[in-house]
Amino acid sequence: MRPKLELLTGMQIGQIFDEAFQLLLKPGVKVQYPEARQLLAEAGANVDETTDVVRIPEKLVRAALQTVPTQFFLHDRRGNPAVQYGGEAVHFDPGSSAVHILDPDTGEHHPSETKDLARLVKVAEMLPQYDAQSTAVVCNEVAKEIGDLYRLYVVLMLSEKPIVTGAFSNKNLQAMFDMLAIYAGGRDALAAKPMAVFDVCPSPPLIWSAFGAGNLIQLARAGVPAEIISMPLAGAGSPVTLLGSLVQHTAECLSGIAIHQLARPGAPIVWGGAPAIFDMKKGGTPMGAIETAMLDAGYAQVGKSLGMPTHGYLCATDAKLVDAQAGLESGMTALVGGLAGINMISGAGMIDFLACHSPEKLVIDAEIIGMVKRMLEGMKVLTDPYATGFYDNINFKADFLKQKLTRDLFPKEQYLPSPVIDRDSMRGWQNSGAKDTFQRAKARADELVGKYQRPESARAHETELAGMVSSLAREAGMDTLPELI
């Protein structure tokens, strides 16, 4: 039996929907993109063009929900389905869009650059715990006009895994589709076998900006999966109660789905988010708080009640270093997300309220993910009867280690961590240099980068891709692209 976490009763879920539909009518949703307002108006919503406020009736939303796919797959560069969105599948990818990188030698946070993104991608590519890549950091030395598509370029050049990404504007989204289509074999092939999902964020409370709504429409019409990242901030950008924030999250997702499905019924979309509580002592947005994890588990349960694919932002920390706090917060929230059955869990590798990334933490978080995935496998039935066969000829001696069955079954029963996790004796640990977890993770990251080799599938169209991005970079005032390899 697979272990499962559910925080809401059926009655609570029903009330969340009831109140969310009330919010869609009063106060309504501010939609700042004219084409989105037009789609909603034509479908029966009440639109006030002087305020951009749209009042969306429940009937309209229910019709949109009927056309949402309950499942889709992201494909790797070879065209194989690699990530399942929908059902109880649980996958992990590194967190996205950090602006700093942790210096493992000094502990300082520096603005992230191309070399840092390349290192993160290489580490994640080498670790099987990560089912997908992400556009993990902003490359601060690159012109802001192409910052979003450049991150995707780096990942496409170095990885063959599916990608969780996103645009920073409406302008570059079509170019990003074209970049992916190079490897997919065209736009139609990309829609048939998508390789990436794009995060799209409403602005709390209850606002779809021109950027967000425009992204939803473009993604729907291209058939490229969209991932709604609703970000209620409990106590500041949304009601202070967790249930109240879940209502706002639900209203923002429902309104986004309506816009998206009106643009193209049947296009794939994900019920996701990155909520947090507002820390009343420090004024921060703690992603490692247990209440933040509860928000994720709660909204995932709401989305699952509709049969929607789900996403969450967990396995991150608010600590500034990769320390005991980082392990505590990342481990607890990753486990909550896994037990909640969230299809894609983003956030691994991130510290400092998602502002900073660390390859070393990415390595440690891979061990957390391995343990979470083992938990989700539950109690395996590897023998029947369960135990009595082990006792043949045991003669009251603790000799189970000698049994062939023990040797055959322990790799199937146990998650076997890398040397990042210390399970040695005191003497063995001392003889190995008495290194702490971070030191072992740094050595492991160096080892993985040293062994990394570019996948052949990433090399296949590199000349065409580099030519496209170089041309776009020149339009943004950059003569050459940064060194990548």
C-alpha positions in Angstrom: 0.0 0.0 0.0 1.4 3.4 -1.0 1.5 5.9 1.9 -0.6 9.0 1.3 -1.1 12.4 2.9 -4.4 14.2 2.7 -5.0 17.3 4.8 -8.5 18.2 3.7 -11.9 16.5 4.1 -14.3 16.2 1.2 -16.5 18.9 2.8 -13.6 21.3 3.1 -12.7 20.8 -0.6 -16.3 21.5 -1.5 -16.3 24.7 0.5 -13.0 25.8 -1.1 -14.5 25.5 -4.5 -17.8 27.2 -3.5 -15.9 30.2 -2.1 -13.5 30.3 -5.1 -16.4 30.5 -7.5 -17.8 33.3 -5.3 -14.5 35.2 -5.6 -14.6 34.8 -9.4 -17.8 36.8 -9.4 -17.1 39.2 -6.4 -14.6 40.9 -6.5 -13.8 39.1 -9.8 -10.4 38.8 -11.4 -8.4 41.6 -12.9 -7.3 40.5 -16.4 -4.8 42.9 -17.9 -4.5 41.3 -21.4 -7.2 42.5 -23.9 -7.3 39.2 -25.9 -7.9 37.3 -22.7 -10.7 39.6 -21.7 -12.2 39.2 -25.2 -12.1 35.4 -24.9 -13.8 35.5 -21.5 -16.4 38.0 -22.7 -17.3 35.9 -25.7 -17.7 32.8 -23.4 -20.2 34.6 -21.2 -18.1 36.5 -18.6 -18.9 40.0 -17.5 -16.1 42.3 -18.5 -15.6 45.9 -17.2 -13.2 47.4 -19.8 -12.6 50.5 -17.6 -11.1 48.5 -14.7 -10.1 45.3 -16.5 -12.1 43.3 -13.9 -13.8 40.2 -15.2 -16.5 38.3 -13.4 -16.4 34.7 -14.4 -19.4 32.5 -13.9 -19.0 29.0 -12.6 -20.6 27.5 -15.7 -17.9 28.9 -17.9 -15.1 27.5 -15.6 -16.8 24.1 -15.4 -16.9 23.9 -19.2 -13.2 24.7 -19.4 -12.4 22.0 -16.8 -14.1 19.4 -19.0 -11.5 19.9 -21.7 -8.4 19.8 -19.6 -6.3 16.6 -20.1 -6.0 14.6 -16.9 -2.6 13.3 -18.0 0.3 14.1 -20.3 4.0 13.2 -20.6 7.1 15.3 -21.1 9.6 13.6 -23.4 13.4 13.4 -23.3 15.5 14.5 -26.3 15.3 11.1 -27.8 11.5 11.3 -27.9 10.9 8.9 -25.0 8.2 9.7 -22.4 10.2 10.5 -19.2 7.9 12.5 -16.9 4.2 11.7 -16.2 2.0 14.6 -15.2 -1.2 13.2 -13.7 -2.2 10.4 -11.4 0.0 9.6 -8.4 3.4 9.9 -10.3 6.0 11.9 -8.3 9.0 13.5 -10.0 11.6 16.1 -9.0 13.5 18.8 -10.7 15.9 21.5 -9.5 14.4 24.8 -8.4 14.3 27.6 -11.0 15.1 31.2 -11.6 17.6 31.9 -8.8 19.7 35.0 -9.2 22.6 34.0 -7.0 25.0 31.0 -6.7 26.6 29.8 -3.5 30.4 29.9 -3.5 31.3 26.6 -1.8 34.6 27.9 -0.6 33.6 31.2 0.9 29.9 30.8 1.6 29.2 34.0 -0.2 26.3 34.5 -2.6 27.4 35.8 -6.0 25.3 36.8 -9.0 24.9 33.7 -11.1 26.4 33.4 -14.6 26.5 30.9 -17.5 29.2 28.8 -15.9 27.1 28.4 -12.8 24.0 27.3 -14.8 26.2 24.9 -16.8 27.5 23.3 -13.6 24.0 22.9 -12.1 22.8 21.3 -15.4 25.7 18.9 -15.5 25.2 17.8 -11.9 21.5 17.3 -12.3 22.1 15.4 -15.6 24.3 12.9 -13.8 21.9 12.3 -10.9 19.1 9.8 -11.7 17.0 11.2 -8.8 16.2 14.3 -11.0 13.6 13.4 -13.6 13.8 16.7 -15.3 16.1 19.7 -15.6 15.1 23.3 -14.9 16.4 26.7 -16.1 17.8 26.9 -12.6 19.4 30.4 -12.5 19.4 33.7 -14.3 22.7 34.3 -16.2 23.4 37.9 -15.0 26.1 38.6 -17.6 23.6 38.1 -20.5 21.4 40.8 -21.8 18.1 40.9 -20.0 16.2 41.0 -23.3 17.2 37.4 -23.9 17.6 36.2 -20.4 14.8 33.7 -20.5 15.5 32.0 -23.8 19.3 32.0 -23.1 18.7 29.9 -20.0 16.8 27.4 -22.1 19.6 27.4 -24.7 22.1 26.4 -22.0 20.0 23.5 -20.9 19.3 22.3 -24.4 23.0 22.4 -25.2 23.9 20.3 -22.2 21.0 18.0 -21.3 18.7 15.4 -22.8 16.2 15.4 -19.9 12.8 17.1 -20.0 12.8 20.8 -18.9 10.8 22.9 -16.5 11.2 26.5 -17.7 9.4 29.8 -18.3 9.5 33.0 -20.1 10.1 36.5 -18.7 7.8 38.3 -21.2 5.4 37.6 -24.1 8.0 38.6 -26.6 10.4 35.6 -26.4 7.9 32.8 -26.0 7.7 32.0 -29.7 11.4 32.0 -30.0 11.6 29.5 -27.1 9.1 27.3 -28.9 11.2 27.4 -32.0 14.3 26.4 -30.0 12.5 23.3 -28.7 11.0 22.6 -32.1 14.5 22.2 -33.5 15.0 19.1 -31.4 11.4 17.9 -31.7 11.2 18.0 -35.5 8.9 21.0 -35.8 6.1 22.7 -34.0 3.6 20.0 -34.6 6.0 17.3 -33.3 6.7 19.5 -30.3 3.0 19.6 -29.4 2.7 15.8 -29.9 5.7 15.1 -27.8 6.4 18.1 -25.6 9.9 18.3 -24.1 9.3 21.2 -21.7 6.6 22.7 -19.5 6.4 26.5 -19.0 5.6 28.1 -15.6 3.0 30.9 -15.8 2.3 33.1 -12.7 -0.8 35.0 -11.7 -0.1 38.0 -9.5 -1.7 37.8 -6.0 -4.4 38.6 -5.3 -6.6 37.6 -8.3 -4.6 39.3 -11.1 -3.7 37.9 -14.5 -1.2 40.4 -15.9 -0.7 41.0 -19.6 2.4 38.9 -19.4 0.8 36.0 -17.5 -2.4 35.9 -19.5 -0.5 36.3 -22.8 1.7 33.4 -21.9 -1.3 31.2 -21.2 -2.8 31.9 -24.6 0.4 31.4 -26.5 1.2 28.2 -24.7 -2.3 26.8 -25.3 -2.3 27.6 -29.0 1.2 26.1 -29.4 0.1 22.9 -27.5 3.1 23.3 -25.2 2.2 22.5 -21.5 1.6 25.4 -19.2 2.1 25.1 -15.4 0.2 27.6 -13.3 2.3 28.9 -10.4 -0.1 30.6 -8.1 1.7 32.3 -5.2 -0.6 33.3 -2.4 1.4 34.7 0.5 -0.6 33.9 3.6 -1.0 37.0 5.7 0.3 39.5 3.1 -0.8 38.7 -0.4 -3.6 36.4 0.6 -5.7 35.6 3.7 -3.6 34.7 6.8 -5.4 31.4 7.2 -4.2 28.4 5.2 -7.7 27.5 4.1 -8.3 31.1 3.1 -5.2 31.1 1.0 -6.2 27.8 -0.6 -9.5 29.5 -1.7 -7.5 32.3 -3.4 -5.1 29.8 -5.0 -8.1 27.9 -6.3 -9.7 31.0 -7.8 -6.5 32.0 -9.5 -6.0 28.6 -11.0 -9.6 28.3 -12.1 -9.5 31.6 -13.9 -6.2 30.8 -15.5 -7.6 27.4 -16.7 -10.6 29.2 -18.2 -8.4 31.6 -20.2 -6.1 28.8 -21.3 -8.8 26.4 -22.4 -10.8 29.1 -24.2 -7.6 29.8 -26.3 -7.4 26.1 -27.2 -9.6 23.4 -25.6 -7.6 20.3 -24.7 -4.2 22.0 -24.4 -2.2 20.5 -21.4 -2.1 22.6 -18.2 -0.9 21.9 -14.6 -2.4 22.9 -11.3 0.7 24.2 -9.6 2.1 26.9 -7.3 4.7 28.3 -5.1 2.8 29.7 -2.0 4.3 30.6 1.3 3.3 32.0 4.6 4.4 35.6 5.5 6.8 35.5 8.4 5.4 38.0 10.9 8.7 38.4 12.7 11.1 39.0 9.8 8.8 39.9 7.0 10.1 37.1 4.8 8.5 34.4 2.7 9.7 31.1 4.3 9.7 28.3 1.7 10.9 25.9 4.4 8.1 26.4 6.8 5.8 23.5 7.5 2.8 25.7 6.8 4.1 26.4 3.4 4.4 22.6 2.7 0.8 22.3 4.0 -0.4 24.8 1.5 1.2 22.8 -1.3 -0.2 19.5 -0.1 -3.6 21.2 0.4 -3.8 22.8 -3.1 -2.5 19.6 -4.7 -5.4 17.7 -3.1 -7.8 20.3 -4.4 -6.3 20.0 -7.9 -6.4 16.2 -7.7 -10.1 16.3 -6.9 -10.6 17.7 -10.4 -8.3 15.0 -12.0 -5.7 17.7 -12.7 -1.9 17.2 -13.1 -0.1 18.9 -10.2 3.1 20.7 -9.3 4.6 22.1 -6.1 7.6 24.1 -4.9 9.2 22.1 -2.1 12.6 20.7 -1.1 14.0 24.2 -0.7 15.3 26.1 2.4 15.5 29.6 3.8 18.9 29.0 5.2 21.8 31.0 3.7 24.2 28.0 3.8 23.8 24.3 3.2 23.6 23.5 6.9 21.4 21.6 9.3 18.5 24.0 8.8 18.8 23.4 5.0 18.6 19.6 5.5 15.7 19.9 8.0 13.5 22.1 5.8 14.3 20.5 2.5 13.8 16.9 3.8 10.6 17.6 5.6 8.9 19.5 2.8 10.1 17.1 0.1 8.5 14.2 2.0 5.3 16.2 2.5 5.1 16.8 -1.3 5.9 13.2 -2.1 3.3 11.8 0.3 0.8 14.3 -1.2 1.4 12.7 -4.6 2.5 16.0 -6.3 3.5 15.1 -9.9 6.4 17.5 -10.2 8.2 18.9 -7.2 10.5 21.8 -7.9 12.9 23.5 -5.4 15.9 21.2 -4.9 19.2 22.9 -4.7 17.8 26.2 -3.6 18.6 28.3 -0.4 17.8 31.8 0.8 14.0 31.9 0.0 14.7 30.6 -3.6 17.1 33.4 -4.4 20.3 31.3 -4.4 21.3 27.9 -5.9 23.9 25.4 -4.9 25.2 22.4 -6.8 26.3 21.0 -3.5 22.8 21.2 -2.1 21.5 19.7 -5.3 23.7 16.7 -4.5 22.4 16.4 -1.0 18.8 16.9 -2.0 19.2 14.0 -4.5 19.7 11.8 -1.4 16.5 13.3 0.2 14.7 12.5 -3.1 16.0 9.0 -3.1 14.6 8.4 0.4 11.3 10.0 -0.5 10.9 7.8 -3.6 11.7 4.8 -1.4 9.0 5.8 1.1 6.5 6.1 -1.8 7.2 2.5 -2.8 5.8 1.5 0.6 6.1 -2.0 2.1 7.1 -4.3 -0.8 6.0 -7.9 -1.0 9.3 -9.5 -2.0 8.6 -12.9 -0.6 5.5 -14.9 0.2 5.3 -16.0 3.0 6.9 -12.8 4.3 9.3 -14.3 6.9 8.9 -17.9 7.6 11.1 -19.1 4.7 14.1 -17.2 6.1 14.1 -19.4 9.2 14.9 -22.7 7.5 18.1 -24.1 9.0 18.7 -20.9 11.0 19.2 -22.9 14.2 18.7 -19.8 16.4 21.7 -18.0 15.0 21.8 -14.5 13.6 23.0 -15.8 10.2 20.6 -14.1 7.8 23.6 -12.3 6.3 24.8 -15.6 4.9 21.6 -16.3 3.0 21.5 -15.9 -0.8 18.1 -14.5 -0.5 19.5 -11.6 1.6 22.1 -10.8 -1.0 19.4 -11.0 -3.8 16.8 -8.9 -2.0 18.6 -6.1 -0.1 19.2 -3.9 -3.2 15.4 -4.2 -4.0 14.4 -3.4 -0.4 16.9 -0.7 0.6 17.7 2.7 -0.9 21.5 2.7 -1.1 22.8 6.3 -0.8 26.0 7.7 -2.3 29.0 8.5 -0.1 27.4 11.9 0.6 25.5 10.1 3.3 27.8 9.0 6.1 27.0 5.5 7.5 30.6 4.6 8.4 32.0 3.9 11.9 33.7 6.7 13.8 37.1 5.2 12.9 36.1 4.8 9.3 34.8 8.4 9.1 38.0 9.7 10.7 40.2 7.7 8.3 38.3 9.1 5.4 39.2 12.7 6.4 36.4 13.4 9.0 34.5 15.4 6.4 31.1 16.9 7.1 28.1 16.6 4.7 28.8 19.7 2.8 32.5 18.8 2.2 31.4 15.3 0.9 28.7 17.0 -1.3 31.3 19.3 -2.8 33.6 16.4 -3.6 30.6 14.5 -5.1 29.6 17.5 -7.3 33.2 17.8 -8.5 33.2 14.1 -9.3 29.9 14.3 -11.2 31.0 17.3 -13.3 34.3 15.5 -14.0 32.5 12.5 -15.3 29.9 14.4 -17.3 29.7 13.9 -21.0 27.4 15.8 -23.3 24.6 13.6 -24.5 24.6 12.9 -28.2 21.0 14.0 -28.4 22.1 17.4 -27.1 24.7 17.7 -29.8 22.4 16.8 -32.7 21.2 20.3 -33.6 23.7 22.5 -31.7 24.9 24.4 -34.8 21.3 25.5 -35.7 20.4 26.3 -32.1 23.6 28.3 -31.5 23.0 30.2 -34.7 19.5 31.1 -33.7 20.4 32.3 -30.2 23.5 34.1 -31.5 21.3 36.1 -33.9 18.9 37.0 -31.1 21.8 37.9 -28.8 23.1 40.3 -31.5 19.7 42.0 -31.7 20.0 42.5 -27.9 23.4 44.1 -28.2 25.7 41.1 -27.5 28.4 40.4 -30.0 29.2 36.9 -28.7 27.6 34.4 -26.4 29.4 33.4 -23.2 31.6 30.3 -23.2 29.4 27.3 -22.4 31.5 24.2 -22.1 
